[in-house]
Protein backbone atom coordinates (compact mmCIF):
# COMPACT_ATOMS: atom_id res chain seq x y z
CA UNK A 1 0.00 0.00 0.00
CA UNK A 2 1.53 3.27 -1.13
CA UNK A 3 0.30 6.81 -1.63
CA UNK A 4 2.19 9.20 -3.85
CA UNK A 5 2.52 12.85 -2.93
CA UNK A 6 -0.21 14.54 -4.91
CA UNK A 7 0.35 18.22 -5.68
CA UNK A 8 -3.23 18.63 -6.84
CA UNK A 9 -4.62 17.34 -3.55
CA UNK A 10 -2.04 19.39 -1.65
CA UNK A 11 -3.11 22.60 -3.36
CA UNK A 12 -6.79 21.81 -2.88
CA UNK A 13 -6.53 21.17 0.84
CA UNK A 14 -4.67 24.46 1.34
CA UNK A 15 -7.51 26.21 -0.49
CA UNK A 16 -10.06 24.33 1.62
CA UNK A 17 -8.31 25.19 4.84
CA UNK A 18 -8.19 28.88 3.92
CA UNK A 19 -11.83 28.91 2.89
CA UNK A 20 -12.89 27.39 6.20
CA UNK A 21 -10.52 29.65 8.13
CA UNK A 22 -12.44 32.68 6.88
CA UNK A 23 -15.75 31.54 8.41
CA UNK A 24 -15.11 30.51 12.03
CA UNK A 25 -18.21 29.80 14.10
CA UNK A 26 -18.72 28.95 17.75
CA UNK A 27 -19.77 25.58 19.13
CA UNK A 28 -23.18 24.39 17.92
CA UNK A 29 -23.42 27.43 15.62
CA UNK A 30 -21.35 25.99 12.75
CA UNK A 31 -24.09 26.56 10.16
CA UNK A 32 -21.98 28.12 7.40
CA UNK A 33 -19.23 25.60 8.09
CA UNK A 34 -21.71 22.75 7.84
CA UNK A 35 -22.96 23.93 4.46
CA UNK A 36 -19.40 24.46 3.22
CA UNK A 37 -18.51 20.89 4.21
CA UNK A 38 -21.62 19.54 2.49
CA UNK A 39 -20.63 21.39 -0.69
CA UNK A 40 -17.01 20.23 -0.52
CA UNK A 41 -18.09 16.62 -0.04
CA UNK A 42 -20.37 16.86 -3.05
CA UNK A 43 -17.49 18.18 -5.16
CA UNK A 44 -15.44 15.07 -4.43
CA UNK A 45 -18.34 12.73 -5.10
CA UNK A 46 -19.68 12.08 -1.61
CA UNK A 47 -23.10 12.68 -0.14
CA UNK A 48 -23.04 14.31 3.26
CA UNK A 49 -25.69 13.83 5.92
CA UNK A 50 -26.51 16.09 8.83
CA UNK A 51 -25.77 14.87 12.34
CA UNK A 52 -25.63 16.38 15.83
CA UNK A 53 -27.47 19.50 14.65
CA UNK A 54 -24.52 21.25 12.97
CA UNK A 55 -22.31 18.27 12.12
CA UNK A 56 -21.88 16.21 8.97
CA UNK A 57 -21.10 12.57 8.20
CA UNK A 58 -20.29 10.84 4.93
CA UNK A 59 -19.18 7.35 3.91
CA UNK A 60 -16.65 6.08 1.37
CA UNK A 61 -17.55 2.54 0.34
CA UNK A 62 -14.77 0.16 -0.68
CA UNK A 63 -14.85 -2.82 -3.02
CA UNK A 64 -16.88 -5.11 -0.81
CA UNK A 65 -17.86 -5.99 2.75
CA UNK A 66 -15.41 -5.45 5.57
CA UNK A 67 -14.67 -3.35 8.60
CA UNK A 68 -15.47 0.35 8.97
CA UNK A 69 -13.03 2.97 10.23
CA UNK A 70 -14.02 6.54 11.08
CA UNK A 71 -11.92 9.65 10.51
CA UNK A 72 -13.10 12.42 12.80
CA UNK A 73 -12.53 16.16 12.67
CA UNK A 74 -13.88 18.97 14.81
CA UNK A 75 -15.44 22.07 13.23
CA UNK A 76 -15.82 24.96 15.67
CA UNK A 77 -13.82 28.14 16.13
CA UNK A 78 -13.27 30.35 19.16
CA UNK A 79 -14.30 33.76 20.41
CA UNK A 80 -10.95 35.36 19.53
CA UNK A 81 -10.30 38.42 17.38
CA UNK A 82 -7.74 37.45 14.75
CA UNK A 83 -4.77 39.79 14.34
CA UNK A 84 -3.43 40.55 10.86
CA UNK A 85 -0.06 38.88 10.29
CA UNK A 86 2.44 38.44 7.49
CA UNK A 87 0.68 35.18 6.58
CA UNK A 88 -3.07 35.62 6.81
CA UNK A 89 -3.90 38.55 4.54
CA UNK A 90 -5.65 36.21 2.07
CA UNK A 91 -7.62 34.21 4.63
CA UNK A 92 -8.07 36.26 7.81
CA UNK A 93 -11.38 35.70 9.59
CA UNK A 94 -14.37 37.38 7.98
CA UNK A 95 -16.39 36.93 11.17
CA UNK A 96 -15.24 39.74 13.51
CA UNK A 97 -14.54 38.51 17.02
CA UNK A 98 -14.26 34.87 16.00
CA UNK A 99 -11.30 32.86 14.78
CA UNK A 100 -10.08 29.38 13.98
CA UNK A 101 -7.33 29.76 16.56
CA UNK A 102 -7.08 26.07 17.42
CA UNK A 103 -6.67 24.60 13.95
CA UNK A 104 -10.04 22.96 13.41
CA UNK A 105 -10.05 24.42 9.90
CA UNK A 106 -6.86 22.45 9.25
CA UNK A 107 -8.40 19.28 10.68
CA UNK A 108 -11.38 19.53 8.33
CA UNK A 109 -9.09 20.12 5.35
CA UNK A 110 -6.95 17.13 6.30
CA UNK A 111 -9.93 14.79 6.58
CA UNK A 112 -11.26 16.01 3.23
CA UNK A 113 -7.82 15.47 1.70
CA UNK A 114 -7.68 11.95 3.11
CA UNK A 115 -11.11 11.36 1.58
CA UNK A 116 -9.77 12.41 -1.84
CA UNK A 117 -6.98 9.84 -1.56
CA UNK A 118 -9.34 7.12 -0.37
CA UNK A 119 -11.87 7.73 -3.12
CA UNK A 120 -9.10 7.12 -5.64
CA UNK A 121 -8.16 3.93 -3.77
CA UNK A 122 -11.67 2.59 -3.16
CA UNK A 123 -11.05 -0.44 -5.42
CA UNK A 124 -8.08 -1.37 -3.23
CA UNK A 125 -9.79 -1.83 0.13
CA UNK A 126 -12.79 -3.70 1.50
CA UNK A 127 -15.20 -2.18 3.95
CA UNK A 128 -15.79 1.52 4.36
CA UNK A 129 -14.51 4.79 5.77
CA UNK A 130 -16.87 7.08 7.66
CA UNK A 131 -16.01 10.78 7.79
CA UNK A 132 -17.24 12.52 10.94
CA UNK A 133 -17.32 16.32 10.99
CA UNK A 134 -18.14 16.94 14.62
CA UNK A 135 -19.40 20.24 16.02
CA UNK A 136 -18.62 21.80 19.37
CA UNK A 137 -15.36 20.31 20.58
CA UNK A 138 -14.44 23.54 22.35
CA UNK A 139 -17.54 23.83 24.53
CA UNK A 140 -18.26 21.11 27.10
CA UNK A 141 -20.20 18.86 27.16
CA UNK A 142 -19.06 18.87 23.52
CA UNK A 143 -20.46 17.46 20.32
CA UNK A 144 -19.02 13.95 20.48
CA UNK A 145 -21.78 12.69 22.75
CA UNK A 146 -24.38 14.06 20.35
CA UNK A 147 -22.69 12.31 17.43
CA UNK A 148 -22.77 9.05 19.39
CA UNK A 149 -26.43 9.52 20.40
CA UNK A 150 -27.37 10.24 16.79
CA UNK A 151 -25.81 6.97 15.63
CA UNK A 152 -22.56 8.34 14.27
CA UNK A 153 -20.62 5.31 15.51
CA UNK A 154 -23.16 2.73 14.39
CA UNK A 155 -21.31 0.05 12.44
CA UNK A 156 -17.92 1.69 13.08
CA UNK A 157 -15.14 -0.64 14.26
CA UNK A 158 -12.36 1.89 14.92
CA UNK A 159 -11.74 5.63 14.87
CA UNK A 160 -8.83 8.00 14.26
CA UNK A 161 -8.53 11.69 15.07
CA UNK A 162 -5.75 14.24 15.06
CA UNK A 163 -4.89 17.71 16.31
CA UNK A 164 -2.39 20.25 15.03
CA UNK A 165 -0.10 21.32 17.87
CA UNK A 166 1.92 24.52 18.04
CA UNK A 167 4.45 23.24 20.58
CA UNK A 168 5.64 20.48 18.21
CA UNK A 169 7.87 21.18 15.21
CA UNK A 170 6.33 21.06 11.77
CA UNK A 171 5.80 17.56 10.44
CA UNK A 172 6.52 15.73 13.69
CA UNK A 173 3.91 13.16 14.67
CA UNK A 174 3.41 12.51 18.37
CA UNK A 175 1.09 10.20 20.29
CA UNK A 176 1.19 7.33 22.73
CA UNK A 177 -0.69 4.22 23.71
CA UNK A 178 -2.74 4.57 26.86
CA UNK A 179 -3.58 7.88 28.57
CA UNK A 180 -2.65 10.73 26.21
CA UNK A 181 -4.82 13.74 27.11
CA UNK A 182 -6.12 14.80 30.50
CA UNK A 183 -9.52 14.92 32.10
CA UNK A 184 -10.69 18.49 32.68
CA UNK A 185 -12.62 19.65 35.74
CA UNK A 186 -13.99 23.02 36.81
CA UNK A 187 -14.29 24.05 40.45
CA UNK A 188 -16.64 26.81 41.58
CA UNK A 189 -16.41 27.87 45.21
CA UNK A 190 -18.61 30.38 47.03
CA UNK A 191 -17.15 31.38 50.39
CA UNK A 192 -19.56 33.12 52.76
CA UNK A 193 -18.28 35.20 55.66
CA UNK A 194 -19.59 38.20 57.60
CA UNK A 195 -19.20 41.58 55.98
CA UNK A 196 -18.45 44.84 57.72
CA UNK A 197 -16.24 47.90 57.93
CA UNK A 198 -12.49 47.44 58.18
CA UNK A 199 -12.38 49.49 61.37
CA UNK A 200 -14.07 46.64 63.25
CA UNK A 201 -12.26 43.43 62.27
CA UNK A 202 -13.65 41.63 65.32
CA UNK A 203 -17.12 41.95 63.80
CA UNK A 204 -16.31 40.45 60.43
CA UNK A 205 -15.27 37.11 58.96
CA UNK A 206 -13.22 37.88 55.88
CA UNK A 207 -14.04 35.61 52.90
CA UNK A 208 -11.28 37.27 50.86
CA UNK A 209 -8.68 36.16 53.40
CA UNK A 210 -10.10 32.64 53.36
CA UNK A 211 -10.01 32.54 49.57
CA UNK A 212 -6.45 33.85 49.52
CA UNK A 213 -5.31 31.23 52.04
CA UNK A 214 -7.02 28.50 50.02
CA UNK A 215 -5.47 29.62 46.72
CA UNK A 216 -2.05 29.90 48.33
CA UNK A 217 -1.94 26.45 49.87
CA UNK A 218 -4.04 24.07 47.78
CA UNK A 219 -1.38 23.07 45.25
CA UNK A 220 1.18 22.33 47.95
CA UNK A 221 -1.33 20.19 49.80
CA UNK A 222 -2.14 18.23 46.66
CA UNK A 223 1.57 17.69 45.91
CA UNK A 224 1.93 15.97 49.26
CA UNK A 225 -0.13 13.12 47.77
CA UNK A 226 0.10 13.43 43.97
CA UNK A 227 3.32 14.12 42.01
CA UNK A 228 3.34 17.45 40.17
CA UNK A 229 3.62 15.83 36.74
CA UNK A 230 0.26 14.09 37.25
CA UNK A 231 -1.93 17.16 37.70
CA UNK A 232 -2.29 20.85 37.04
CA UNK A 233 -4.50 23.25 38.97
CA UNK A 234 -5.06 26.94 38.50
CA UNK A 235 -7.47 29.78 39.20
CA UNK A 236 -9.09 31.99 36.59
CA UNK A 237 -11.51 34.12 38.58
CA UNK A 238 -11.91 35.59 42.05
CA UNK A 239 -14.71 38.07 42.63
CA UNK A 240 -16.09 39.71 45.73
CA UNK A 241 -16.76 43.08 47.24
CA UNK A 242 -17.29 46.51 45.76
CA UNK A 243 -15.79 48.94 48.30
CA UNK A 244 -12.18 49.51 49.29
CA UNK A 245 -12.92 49.76 53.02
CA UNK A 246 -15.55 47.07 53.52
CA UNK A 247 -15.16 43.34 53.90
CA UNK A 248 -17.70 41.63 51.63
CA UNK A 249 -20.09 38.92 52.71
CA UNK A 250 -19.16 36.56 49.88
CA UNK A 251 -16.34 35.74 47.50
CA UNK A 252 -16.58 33.57 44.39
CA UNK A 253 -13.55 31.60 43.26
CA UNK A 254 -13.32 29.67 39.99
CA UNK A 255 -10.55 27.45 38.74
CA UNK A 256 -9.81 24.20 37.01
CA UNK A 257 -7.71 21.10 37.43
CA UNK A 258 -6.65 18.32 35.11
CA UNK A 259 -5.43 14.79 35.69
CA UNK A 260 -4.62 11.61 33.80
CA UNK A 261 -6.29 9.25 36.26
CA UNK A 262 -9.74 9.12 37.83
CA UNK A 263 -8.24 8.26 41.21
CA UNK A 264 -6.16 11.43 41.13
CA UNK A 265 -9.28 13.41 40.25
CA UNK A 266 -11.08 12.00 43.28
CA UNK A 267 -8.08 12.62 45.54
CA UNK A 268 -7.92 16.26 44.44
CA UNK A 269 -11.63 16.72 45.11
CA UNK A 270 -11.17 15.23 48.59
CA UNK A 271 -8.20 17.49 49.35
CA UNK A 272 -10.09 20.59 48.17
CA UNK A 273 -12.94 19.75 50.57
CA UNK A 274 -10.52 18.97 53.38
CA UNK A 275 -8.68 22.30 53.04
CA UNK A 276 -11.94 24.25 52.86
CA UNK A 277 -13.22 22.48 55.98
CA UNK A 278 -10.00 23.35 57.82
CA UNK A 279 -10.27 27.01 56.82
CA UNK A 280 -13.89 27.16 57.96
CA UNK A 281 -12.77 25.91 61.39
CA UNK A 282 -9.78 28.27 61.45
CA UNK A 283 -11.75 31.44 60.68
CA UNK A 284 -14.88 30.67 62.69
CA UNK A 285 -16.00 32.91 65.58
CA UNK A 286 -18.33 32.06 68.45
CA UNK A 287 -20.50 35.11 67.83
CA UNK A 288 -21.30 33.99 64.28
CA UNK A 289 -22.44 30.36 64.35
CA UNK A 290 -22.50 28.67 60.97
CA UNK A 291 -19.98 31.09 59.51
CA UNK A 292 -17.83 31.01 57.55
CA UNK A 293 -19.33 28.53 55.12
CA UNK A 294 -18.64 27.39 51.61
CA UNK A 295 -20.42 25.86 48.67
CA UNK A 296 -18.29 23.74 46.35
CA UNK A 297 -19.41 22.73 42.88
CA UNK A 298 -17.11 20.57 40.75
CA UNK A 299 -18.08 20.10 37.12
CA UNK A 300 -16.47 17.20 35.34
CA UNK A 301 -15.60 18.04 31.75
CA UNK A 302 -14.07 15.69 29.21
CA UNK A 303 -12.66 12.42 30.56
CA UNK A 304 -9.11 11.16 30.19
CA UNK A 305 -8.39 10.36 26.54
CA UNK A 306 -7.01 6.82 26.42
CA UNK A 307 -5.58 5.59 23.14
CA UNK A 308 -6.27 1.90 22.63
CA UNK A 309 -2.92 0.16 23.29
CA UNK A 310 -3.09 -2.49 20.55
CA UNK A 311 -4.46 -0.12 17.92
CA UNK A 312 -2.03 2.68 18.83
CA UNK A 313 1.09 0.53 18.85
CA UNK A 314 0.20 -0.86 15.43
CA UNK A 315 -0.31 2.70 14.11
CA UNK A 316 3.03 3.74 15.60
CA UNK A 317 4.84 0.95 13.76
CA UNK A 318 2.99 1.73 10.54
CA UNK A 319 3.69 5.46 10.55
CA UNK A 320 7.38 4.94 11.26
CA UNK A 321 7.55 3.20 7.88
CA UNK A 322 6.19 6.27 6.08
CA UNK A 323 7.23 9.37 8.04
CA UNK A 324 10.65 10.39 9.39
CA UNK A 325 9.51 12.08 12.60
CA UNK A 326 7.19 9.77 14.51
CA UNK A 327 7.54 9.45 18.26
CA UNK A 328 5.93 7.95 21.31
CA UNK A 329 4.99 11.07 23.26
CA UNK A 330 4.37 11.62 26.95
CA UNK A 331 0.86 12.59 28.08
CA UNK A 332 0.05 16.28 28.07
CA UNK A 333 -2.64 18.35 29.70
CA UNK A 334 -4.84 19.11 26.72
CA UNK A 335 -8.40 17.85 26.88
CA UNK A 336 -10.65 16.59 24.08
CA UNK A 337 -14.10 15.08 23.71
CA UNK A 338 -12.61 12.55 21.29
CA UNK A 339 -12.15 10.65 24.57
CA UNK A 340 -15.83 9.69 24.43
CA UNK A 341 -15.37 7.88 21.12
CA UNK A 342 -12.46 5.92 22.57
CA UNK A 343 -14.70 4.79 25.42
CA UNK A 344 -16.91 3.15 22.78
CA UNK A 345 -14.52 1.68 20.19
CA UNK A 346 -10.76 1.20 19.64
CA UNK A 347 -8.82 4.00 18.06
CA UNK A 348 -6.07 6.57 18.35
CA UNK A 349 -5.73 10.33 18.68
CA UNK A 350 -2.59 11.81 17.15
CA UNK A 351 -0.72 15.11 17.51
CA UNK A 352 0.69 16.73 14.36
CA UNK A 353 3.30 19.46 14.74
CA UNK A 354 2.79 22.77 12.91
CA UNK A 355 5.46 24.98 14.52
CA UNK A 356 8.06 26.45 12.12
CA UNK A 357 10.47 28.93 13.67
CA UNK A 358 12.21 29.67 10.36
CA UNK A 359 8.91 30.88 8.90
CA UNK A 360 7.94 32.67 12.10
CA UNK A 361 5.01 30.35 12.83
CA UNK A 362 5.35 30.04 16.59
CA UNK A 363 2.20 31.39 18.22
CA UNK A 364 0.29 28.93 20.36
CA UNK A 365 -3.12 27.37 19.97
CA UNK A 366 -5.89 29.81 21.00
CA UNK A 367 -3.63 32.80 20.29
CA UNK A 368 -5.00 35.70 18.23
CA UNK A 369 -1.95 35.22 15.96
CA UNK A 370 -2.20 31.45 15.68
CA UNK A 371 -1.40 29.98 12.28
CA UNK A 372 -0.09 26.73 10.86
CA UNK A 373 2.72 25.67 8.57
CA UNK A 374 0.47 24.64 5.70
CA UNK A 375 3.01 22.14 4.36
CA UNK A 376 1.91 19.75 7.11
CA UNK A 377 -1.58 19.48 5.66
CA UNK A 378 -0.26 16.98 3.13
CA UNK A 379 1.39 14.98 5.92
CA UNK A 380 -1.84 14.83 7.90
CA UNK A 381 -3.83 13.85 4.84
CA UNK A 382 -1.47 11.03 3.88
CA UNK A 383 -1.24 9.86 7.48
CA UNK A 384 -5.00 9.38 7.84
CA UNK A 385 -5.31 7.72 4.44
CA UNK A 386 -2.44 5.32 5.16
CA UNK A 387 -3.94 4.30 8.51
CA UNK A 388 -7.38 3.76 6.99
CA UNK A 389 -6.07 1.67 4.09
CA UNK A 390 -3.86 -0.49 6.27
CA UNK A 391 -6.60 -1.07 8.83
CA UNK A 392 -9.21 -2.05 6.26
CA UNK A 393 -6.88 -4.45 4.48
CA UNK A 394 -5.58 -6.09 7.67
CA UNK A 395 -7.84 -5.24 10.63
CA UNK A 396 -6.74 -8.22 12.67
CA UNK A 397 -3.50 -6.58 13.80
CA UNK A 398 -5.44 -3.59 15.13
CA UNK A 399 -8.23 -5.37 16.96
CA UNK A 400 -6.56 -8.17 18.91
N, C-alpha and C positions, 0 to 999 in steps of 0.2 A: 504494500500500500504506500503510495507516494503522491504527494501534491506538489506541483510545480509552483514557483512564485508567479503570480498572475498580475501583471501591471494593470490590466483593465479592472480587475476586482479591487486592487489596491487604490486606484484613483477613485473608484466609485464609493468605497467605504469612507474615504476622506470627505468626499462631497456629502455623503449621508450624515456623517458625524457633524459637519459644519451646519447642514440644514437643521438638524435636530438641536444643535447648540443654540441656534437663534431663537428657539421657542420654548424655553424652560417653563415648566408649570409645577405647582406644588402638589403634594401627595393627594391622591384621589381627585385631582382637578386636571389630569393629563389629557384633556379632550382633544386639543390640536395635535398633541403628540400621538395619541391613539389613531387619529385619522391619517396622519403622516405615515405611521407604521402600516396601516391597512393598505395605503396606496403603494408603498414601497414593496410590500409583499406581493401585491398584484403585478407589479412590474417584473418581478422575477418568477412569476408563474405560480404563486401560491395564494390560496384563499384564506384570509384571516377571519377569525371569529372573535367576538367580544367575550371577555371574561372579567370577573371581579370589577364590574362597573366601568373602569377606564383602562383595563388591560386588553391584551390581544394574545391569542394562541393560533398556531398554524402547524401543519404536519407535512413532512416530506416522506413519501412512501417509497420504500426500496423495491427490490425485484421480487419479493415474495414474503411469506410470513417469517417472523422472527421477533427478537426483543425490540423494545422501544427505549430510547434514551432521550432525555429532555435537555435542552440548552436554555438556560434562564438568563434574562437580563432585567434589570430594574429600569424605570422610566422617568422618575420624578427629579425635579430640580430643587433648589433651595431659595430661601428668602435672603438673597445676597445681591447687592448692586455690583455688577461687573465693571471693573476698571478697564479703560482702554490700555492696551499694551502694544508692544512692537509686533505681536503675532496676530491679534484678534480683530484687526480692522475689517476683515471681510466676513466675520461671523460672530461679532459681539452680540450679546443678547438684545433682542428686539422687544423684550418684555421688561420694562423698567422695574427695578427692585427685585428681579428674579434672575437666577443664573444656574447653569449646569456647572456648579463648582465642586462636584464630587465625581464627575466623569461618567455619569449614567448615559450621556449622549454617546460616548465612546463604546460603552457596553452594548448599546443597541446596534451601533454600526458594526461591531465585531460579530455579533450573532447573525446579523443580516449577511455579512460577508461569508461567514461559515455556511450559511444556507446556500449561497451562490455556489460554493465549492461542492456541497453535498448534492445539490440538484444535478450538477454535471456528473456526479459519481453514482447516481441512484441505481444504475444497472450493476453496480459493483458491491452492493451490500443488501442483505436481507433485513426485514423489519422496517422500522421507521424512526424518524427523528421528530420530536415535538419541540417547537419553538415557543417559549413562554416569555412574553413581554409583561412583566409584573409591575403594577403601580405601587406607589406609596411605600418604598423601602425606608425612607427617611423619617417617617412619622409613626411611632408605635401606636397601635399594635401591628401596624404594617399590612401590606397587601398579600403576603404569602399565605396567610391563613384563609383569606378570601379566595385565592386561587385554588387552594386545596378543597375548600367547602364547595366551590363551583365545579369540582370534578377535573381540575387541571392536571392532577396526577393519575387519573384513571387510566389504567393500562400501561403506565410508565414503569420501567424496571430500574432505571438509574437516572441520575441528574448531575449536571455540571454547571457551575457558575464561576464567574471571575470578577475581579475588581482591579481597576488601575490604581496604582499606589505611588504617591509622590515621594516617599522616602526610599524607594528602591530604584536603582539605576535603570535606564531605558533598556528594555529587552530582557531583563532578568525575570525569571519565573520562580516564584517562591510559594511553597505551601508545605503542609505536613500532614501525616496521618494522625488521627486522634484530635484532641482539642486544639483548635486553631484560632478562633475568635472568642471573645469573652461574652459572658452574660452581663447585661446592663440593668441597673436598678436605680430608681430615684427615691430619695428620702425627703419627706416634707415634715418639718417639726414646728409645732406651735408651742412656744414656751410662755406660760402665763405667770406673771408676778403680781406685784402691788405697786401701782403707779403713785407718784407724788413728787413734790418739789425737792430739788437737790439739797436744800438747806436742812431737811429733816430725814437723813438717811435711815434713822431708826424706824421710820414709818413706812418704808418702802421695801419691796423685794425686787431686785433689779434683774429683769429678764435679759437685758443686754449683757450683763456680767456673766450670767449663766451660759448664754449662747457663746460668748467669747471663750469661756473656760472649756466648753464642750469642743468647739472648733480647734482649740489649741492642743487638746490632749487626745482626741479620738484616734488619730493615726498611730500614735505611739502605743496606745493600749492595744490596738489591733495587731501591731507588729510583735507584741509579746507572744502572740499565738500563731500568727500567719506570716510567713516570710514576705518581704516587700515585693518580690518579683511575682507573687501570686495574686496581688490585688492592687487597685488604685482607688483612691477616694478623694473627692474634692468638693468644694462648695461654690455655688454659682450665685446665690442670692441670700442676703440677710436684710430684713426690713422691719423697722419698728420705730415708733416715736415720730414726733413732728416738731418738738421744741427743744432748744439747746439746753434748757435748765430744768427739764422735767423728765423723770424716769417714766417710761411708758408702761402700760399694763401688759402688753404682749409684744413678742418678737417672733417673726417667721423666719425660719432657716430652710434653705433648699440646697440639696447637693446630690451627688450620685456616687455610686461605687460599682466596680466591675471585678469579676472573678472568672476563673476558668473551671470552677468546681462548685457544685451545689452545696457541698458541706461547708466550704469557705463562705459562701453567701449566707448560710444560716448562722455560722459563727459570728460573722460581722453584724448581722441583725441582733444577735444576742448581746454582743458587746456594746452596741449602740444603746440598747435598752438598759443595760447594766450601768453604763456611765451616766445616762440621764437620771436613773433612779438615785445614784450616789449624789448627784448635784442637787436634786430635789431635797434630799436629806440635809445636805451641807448648807443650803441657803434658807431652809425653813426657819420660821420664827413662831414662838408660842402664841403671839397675839393674832396670828393669821393662819388659823387651821385650814388645811387643804391647799395651802400655797407654799411654794410655787408648785405648778403642775405642768405637765406636758402632754401633747397629743402627737403621736408618731404615726405616720402613714408611709409605708414602703410599697412602691409600685414596681413590680417586676416587669422589665421590658423583654427584650429578646433573650432567649436562652443561650447557653454555650453552644457554639458551632463546632460540631464534632465530625471531622472527615472520616468516612468509613475506612478502616485500616487496610483491608484487602484491596478495595477499589483504588484507594489513594496510592498505595505502594506500587500497584500495577501501572497507574498513570505516571508516577515518578520515573519508573524504568522506561516507559514508552517515550516520554518527552525528552529524556536524556539522549535518546537515539536521534532526535530531530533538531534539538536546540542546544546551543553551546552553554547557556547560563541557566541551568535548572538546579535548584537547591532545596534541601529539606530545611524549612524555616522554623524558627521558634514561634510559639504562640505570641500574638500581640493583642492589644486591648481594644481593637475595633469591635464593632457589634453589628450583626446582620440578621435579618429575618430569613435568610436562606437556611438558617439553622432549623427552621420548622420543616423544610423539605427533607433534610437529612434525618429528622426523627421518623420520617415515613418510609424512605427508600434509601438504598446505598447511593453514594455520590461523593463529589469532591468540590471544594471551593478553592480557587487559585488566585494568587496575587500576581499581577503583571506590572513590572516597573515602567514608569513613564518619566522619570527624572533625567534631565540632560543638562549638566552644568555648562558644557561648551555652548549650547544654544541659549542658555539663560532660562531654561525651564526648570525652576526650582521651588516655586510656591506650592504650599501644601494644599491637600484636599480641604475644601470649605473656605479657602481663601478667595478674596475678591479678584485676585490676579491668577487664580489657578488656570493652568492649561496643560496640555499633554504633548509629548513628542509623538507626532502623528505617524512616524515610521513604525511604531509598535502596533498599530492597528492591524497590519498584515500578520504580525506574529500572533496576535490574539486570535485572528480569524483562522489561521492555519492550525493553531493549537487545538481549538475546539473541533474543527473538522477532522483532524487526525485522531483525536480521542473518540469521537463518534464512530468513525469508520472502523477503528480497531475493535471497539467494544461490540459493534453489531456483527462483525465477522468472527469474533472469538469471545463471546460473553462469559464463557466458563471461567476464564482467569480473573475476571472482575467480581464474580458473584459466588465465590467459594463459601 
